[in-house]
Amino acid sequence: MGQNMKRTRWILGGVTAFFALLCALEAYKVWKGWDGPGTLVLIVGAIFAIISVIFFLFPSRETATKWPDRKELIRMGVIGGSFALYINFMEWVGYLVGTWLFLAVIAKYISPSRLSVILIWTGAVAIGTYIIFKKYLFMYLPAGFIGI
């Protein structure tokens, strides 16, 4: 394995370990027991810690990486830009509508499926995650101008 790949593994392992530490610190700050708000943060931190250990212990089989071409860079820009709009307009649009629109845009950009099929599936995902987060996990989700 080349020196660059080894360095990349250590950098990625360090970054994910840093995120695991941030999650652990945040979970400690908001911890109110296993049924409180810190549980999800602790689970995410544990996932980051496991990924970090994988980066540190297991070498990659890939020997070379290439810089993304123009088409891939545009795709990353569209997805990243859509996510930035989703995050910034979430309070105004609301979780349910915002998530549905975001997922529909990403799915239509990536998939050649018909728009009606995409709208049905992304709507189901948005409603399903809304029910899980709002009704079962009692998380705050922005209601937006519709009030849902």
PADRENDREN-14354 format. One line per 4 residues: their letters; for each residue z, y, x of N, C-alpha, C. Coordinates in Angstrom, 3 decimals. Each point is the difference from the previous one (the first is absolute). Example, Ala and Ser with C-alpha at 12.3 -4.5 7.8 and 13.67 -1.06 7.14 Angstrom:
2
as) 7.800:-5.690:13.190:0.000:1.190:-0.890:0.000:1.200:0.900  -0.720:1.050:-0.350:0.060:1.190:0.820:0.730:1.090:-0.770
***
This chain:
148
mgqn) 0.000:-1.170:0.854:0.000:1.170:-0.854:0.000:1.228:0.896  -0.815:0.962:-0.393:-0.118:1.213:0.784:1.228:0.887:-0.101  0.116:0.879:0.969:1.142:0.912:0.043:0.008:0.932:-1.209  -1.203:0.412:-0.466:-0.056:0.887:-1.159:0.535:-0.671:-1.256
mkrt) -0.325:-1.277:-0.213:0.489:-0.709:-1.174:1.514:-0.166:0.061  0.523:-0.273:1.182:1.444:-0.143:0.146:0.688:1.325:-0.306  -0.549:1.076:0.495:0.556:1.326:-0.261:-0.076:0.325:-1.487  -1.110:-0.356:-0.638:-0.158:0.248:-1.432:1.037:-0.771:-0.802
rwil) 0.231:-1.267:0.363:1.026:-0.792:-0.690:1.368:0.638:0.124  0.342:0.492:1.183:1.310:0.614:0.208:0.119:1.323:-0.755  -1.082:0.756:-0.058:0.033:1.258:-0.749:0.170:-0.280:-1.489  -0.795:-0.920:-0.541:0.110:-0.337:-1.416:1.369:-0.601:-0.330
ggvt) 0.500:-0.848:0.875:1.330:-0.559:-0.209:1.072:1.072:0.014  -0.130:0.957:0.911:0.964:1.097:0.066:-0.055:0.909:-1.219  -1.208:0.292:-0.466:-0.149:0.859:-1.182:0.597:-0.682:-1.230  -0.305:-1.290:-0.196:0.558:-0.687:-1.161:1.514:-0.183:0.134
affa) 0.505:-0.177:1.208:1.450:-0.063:0.199:0.644:1.344:-0.332  -0.672:1.092:0.347:0.491:1.331:-0.340:0.079:0.175:-1.511  -1.040:-0.441:-0.720:0.027:0.094:-1.459:1.094:-0.889:-0.584  0.227:-1.164:0.596:1.083:-0.873:-0.463:1.345:0.688:0.166
llca) 0.174:0.678:1.136:1.245:0.737:0.241:0.164:1.143:-0.995  -1.081:0.731:-0.265:0.067:1.086:-0.988:0.388:-0.534:-1.381  -0.578:-1.116:-0.381:0.335:-0.596:-1.296:1.461:-0.430:-0.039  0.477:-0.586:1.089:1.400:-0.422:0.045:0.941:1.195:-0.098
leay) -0.326:1.080:0.685:0.835:1.205:-0.081:-0.012:0.605:-1.398  -1.160:0.035:-0.614:-0.101:0.534:-1.361:0.738:-0.894:-0.993  -0.112:-1.312:0.165:0.712:-0.924:-0.882:1.507:0.187:0.152  0.462:0.239:1.222:1.423:0.238:0.243:0.472:1.276:-0.703
kvwk) -0.851:1.042:0.009:0.377:1.271:-0.626:0.122:-0.116:-1.514  -0.869:-0.780:-0.643:-0.021:-0.054:-1.459:0.590:-1.300:-0.557  0.610:-0.807:0.838:0.468:-1.313:-0.414:1.111:0.115:-1.045  -0.197:-0.717:-1.118:1.008:-0.080:-1.046:0.127:-1.450:-0.470
gwdg) -0.220:-0.924:0.876:0.054:-1.421:-0.347:-1.397:-0.575:-0.154  -0.049:-1.313:-0.226:-1.283:-0.688:-0.057:-0.838:0.380:-1.209  0.597:0.544:-1.028:-0.786:0.410:-1.160:-0.235:1.509:-0.010  0.220:0.660:1.127:-0.183:1.442:0.109:-1.331:0.375:0.619
pgtl) -0.179:1.297:0.248:-1.288:0.485:0.512:-0.305:-0.394:1.437  0.980:-0.401:0.770:-0.249:-0.349:1.393:-0.591:-1.375:0.213  0.018:-0.831:-1.029:-0.472:-1.371:0.148:-1.484:-0.063:0.344  -0.817:0.732:-0.732:-1.448:-0.020:0.262:-0.309:0.526:1.398
vliv) 0.687:1.056:0.405:-0.212:0.561:1.333:0.401:-1.013:1.068  1.079:-0.716:-0.239:0.440:-1.019:0.952:-1.012:-1.142:0.094  -0.577:-0.399:-1.119:-1.016:-1.059:0.005:-1.235:0.444:0.777  -0.449:1.228:-0.242:-1.159:0.526:0.722:0.304:0.069:1.499
gaif) 1.206:0.428:0.357:0.394:0.039:1.406:0.003:-1.379:0.634  0.448:-1.010:-0.740:-0.009:-1.368:0.522:-1.431:-0.489:0.221  -0.897:0.365:-0.902:-1.412:-0.369:0.174:-0.564:0.656:1.255  0.303:1.288:0.205:-0.446:0.676:1.225:0.584:-0.668:1.238
aiis) 1.255:-0.408:-0.057:0.626:-0.653:1.153:-0.688:-1.326:0.321  -0.330:-0.767:-1.024:-0.695:-1.277:0.209:-1.379:0.241:0.612  -0.719:0.984:-0.514:-1.322:0.321:0.556:0.129:0.442:1.447  1.031:0.772:0.299:0.224:0.450:1.372:0.232:-1.185:0.944
viff) 0.816:-0.942:-0.435:0.264:-1.188:0.820:-1.284:-0.790:0.221  -0.834:-0.098:-1.027:-1.276:-0.702:0.136:-0.871:0.687:1.052  -0.056:1.340:-0.034:-0.776:0.720:1.013:0.535:-0.258:1.399  1.317:-0.030:0.156:0.587:-0.179:1.320:-0.169:-1.417:0.533
lfps) 0.080:-1.003:-0.854:0.053:-1.380:0.471:-1.334:-0.736:0.034  -0.903:0.344:-0.910:-1.226:-0.776:-0.110:-1.204:0.822:0.433  -0.699:-0.453:1.028:-1.166:0.751:0.461:-1.158:-0.109:-0.982  -0.819:1.010:0.005:-1.185:0.030:-0.861:-1.096:-0.831:0.643
reta) -0.809:-0.628:-0.823:-1.131:-0.776:0.520:-1.206:0.882:0.254  0.014:1.167:-0.587:-1.128:0.909:0.160:0.059:0.617:1.399  -1.118:0.018:0.666:0.002:0.490:1.371:-0.551:1.415:0.125  -0.740:0.442:-0.985:-0.577:1.329:0.107:-0.045:0.651:-1.377
tkwp) 0.179:1.283:-0.006:-0.127:0.750:-1.246:-1.063:1.066:0.208  -0.616:0.388:-1.100:-1.013:1.038:0.111:0.378:1.146:-0.928  -0.453:1.152:0.356:0.246:1.176:-0.817:-0.802:-0.131:-1.287  0.572:0.408:-1.158:-0.742:-0.123:-1.256:-1.272:0.846:0.013
drke) -1.041:-0.525:-0.619:-1.243:0.761:-0.070:0.101:1.061:-1.104  -1.053:0.746:-0.185:0.009:1.132:-0.942:0.327:-0.427:-1.426  -0.579:-1.107:-0.440:0.243:-0.484:-1.357:1.472:-0.359:-0.210  0.593:-0.671:0.969:1.414:-0.363:-0.090:0.896:1.231:0.044
lirm) -0.342:0.986:0.803:0.779:1.233:0.053:-0.050:0.743:-1.330  -1.166:0.028:-0.626:-0.119:0.645:-1.314:0.832:-0.757:-1.027  -0.055:-1.318:0.033:0.803:-0.817:-0.924:1.495:0.277:0.192  0.452:0.062:1.245:1.407:0.300:0.254:0.356:1.398:-0.489
gvig) -0.916:0.952:0.171:0.241:1.363:-0.470:0.099:0.088:-1.515  -0.877:-0.707:-0.690:0.043:0.006:-1.472:1.293:-0.631:-0.502  0.377:-1.122:0.573:1.227:-0.670:-0.425:1.219:0.850:0.345  0.050:0.539:1.217:1.125:0.850:0.393:0.067:1.281:-0.814
gsfa) -1.151:0.615:-0.260:-0.037:1.209:-0.811:0.429:-0.262:-1.436  -0.439:-1.129:-0.554:0.418:-0.369:-1.355:1.502:-0.209:-0.064  0.549:-0.626:1.031:1.445:-0.217:0.032:0.746:1.320:0.120  -0.501:0.922:0.803:0.637:1.314:0.142:-0.021:0.750:-1.336
lyin) -1.126:-0.044:-0.711:-0.069:0.636:-1.318:0.964:-0.669:-0.971  0.072:-1.313:0.046:0.908:-0.758:-0.869:1.450:0.432:0.214  0.404:0.095:1.244:1.378:0.386:0.308:0.266:1.450:-0.415  -0.936:0.903:0.281:0.230:1.414:-0.268:-0.046:0.369:-1.487
fmew) -0.766:-0.736:-0.792:-0.115:0.329:-1.414:0.802:-0.934:-0.900  0.814:-0.877:0.588:0.786:-0.962:-0.774:0.941:0.684:-0.986  0.693:1.039:0.414:0.933:0.690:-0.895:-0.717:0.598:-1.200  -1.177:0.549:0.198:-0.731:0.664:-1.076:-0.674:-1.006:-0.922
vgyl) -0.629:-1.012:0.566:-0.752:-0.976:-0.797:0.916:-1.080:-0.562  1.022:-0.373:0.733:0.886:-1.085:-0.405:-0.345:-1.294:0.704  0.991:-0.884:0.069:-0.191:-1.258:0.724:-1.080:-0.859:-0.643  0.094:-0.192:-1.303:-0.887:-0.938:-0.665:-1.466:0.426:0.105
vgtw) -0.297:1.233:-0.357:-1.388:0.486:0.046:-0.476:0.126:1.448  0.862:0.534:0.877:-0.373:0.176:1.402:-0.301:-1.314:0.696  0.848:-0.995:-0.240:-0.209:-1.308:0.616:-1.277:-0.638:-0.526  -0.232:0.120:-1.293:-1.210:-0.561:-0.599:-1.246:0.646:0.605
lfla) -0.014:1.317:0.089:-1.160:0.689:0.574:-0.194:-0.344:1.475  1.090:0.006:0.764:-0.086:-0.313:1.430:-0.556:-1.403:0.220  0.565:-0.980:-0.695:-0.466:-1.371:0.175:-1.449:-0.172:-0.458  -0.367:0.696:-1.079:-1.384:-0.100:-0.493:-0.985:0.580:1.010
viak) 0.341:1.138:0.601:-0.889:0.613:1.002:-0.157:-0.922:1.199  1.114:-0.521:0.503:-0.053:-0.882:1.167:-0.765:-1.283:-0.328  0.295:-0.593:-1.149:-0.677:-1.249:-0.370:-1.498:0.220:-0.195  -0.388:1.093:-0.617:-1.436:0.266:-0.208:-0.686:0.265:1.337
yisp) 0.692:0.650:0.907:-0.584:0.290:1.310:-0.195:-1.278:0.812  0.938:-0.931:-0.135:-0.045:-1.228:0.791:-0.810:-1.102:-0.681  0.099:-0.094:-1.328:-0.571:-1.131:-0.717:-1.268:0.376:-0.757  -0.946:-0.915:-0.085:-1.220:0.264:-0.775:0.159:-0.319:-1.490
srls) 1.221:-0.292:-0.456:0.222:-0.366:-1.401:-0.332:1.153:-0.944  -0.196:-0.353:-1.270:-0.260:1.010:-1.018:1.239:0.871:-0.197  -0.229:1.239:-0.379:1.088:0.956:-0.191:0.954:-0.458:-1.100  -0.509:-0.595:-1.060:0.872:-0.445:-1.091:0.977:-1.079:0.478
vili) -0.477:-0.934:0.816:0.867:-1.051:0.538:1.047:0.606:0.919  -0.405:0.927:0.835:0.934:0.659:0.920:1.061:0.761:-0.776  -0.392:0.731:-1.034:0.969:0.767:-0.787:1.002:-0.907:-0.707  -0.455:-1.136:-0.482:0.917:-0.928:-0.667:1.011:-0.566:0.993
wtga) -0.474:-0.485:1.146:0.913:-0.615:0.973:0.933:1.011:0.652  -0.514:1.155:0.366:0.874:0.994:0.615:0.987:0.562:-1.017  -0.416:0.100:-1.264:0.932:0.407:-1.049:1.118:-1.012:-0.174  -0.348:-1.285:0.052:1.015:-1.053:-0.108:0.984:0.064:1.165
vaig) -0.512:0.235:1.198:0.883:0.115:1.165:0.901:1.222:-0.133  -0.553:1.135:-0.421:0.801:1.219:-0.156:1.086:-0.196:-1.053  -0.340:-0.594:-1.121:0.987:-0.233:-1.058:1.037:-1.024:0.452  -0.441:-1.058:0.668:0.929:-1.017:0.490:1.002:0.548:1.001
tyii) -0.487:0.788:0.960:0.934:0.573:0.985:0.898:1.042:-0.652  -0.521:0.727:-0.984:0.832:0.969:-0.723:1.154:-0.714:-0.699  -0.300:-1.099:-0.668:1.043:-0.750:-0.707:1.030:-0.535:0.981  -0.473:-0.572:1.096:0.935:-0.554:0.986:0.883:1.087:0.597
fkky) -0.603:1.081:0.474:0.778:1.042:0.675:0.865:0.805:-0.961  -0.524:0.373:-1.136:0.710:0.885:-0.923:1.009:-0.758:-0.859  -0.418:-1.087:-0.595:0.837:-0.699:-0.983:0.969:-0.997:0.628  -0.427:-0.686:1.065:0.859:-1.026:0.583:0.768:0.475:1.230
lfmy) -0.632:0.806:0.835:0.674:0.482:1.206:0.620:1.389:-0.189  -0.222:0.604:-1.159:0.572:1.303:-0.362:-0.287:1.082:1.033  -1.222:0.001:0.514:-0.382:0.998:0.994:-0.555:1.236:-0.702  0.188:1.145:0.642:-0.588:1.227:-0.525:-1.491:-0.026:0.294
lpag) -0.801:0.219:-1.029:-1.437:0.143:0.167:-0.405:1.284:-0.710  -0.823:0.825:0.653:-0.390:1.258:-0.635:-0.736:-0.237:-1.319  0.366:0.788:-1.022:-0.595:-0.167:-1.321:-1.306:0.758:-0.128  -0.163:1.074:0.736:-1.236:0.763:-0.065:-0.118:0.806:-1.269
figi) -1.174:0.566:-0.204:-0.217:0.860:-1.156:-0.047:-0.772:-1.303  -0.243:-1.301:0.052:-0.031:-0.810:-1.217:1.408:-0.348:-0.466  0.910:-0.144:0.929:1.387:-0.294:-0.331:0.333:-1.478:-0.048  -0.845:-0.843:0.590:0.260:-1.452:0.002:0.797:-0.346:1.227
***
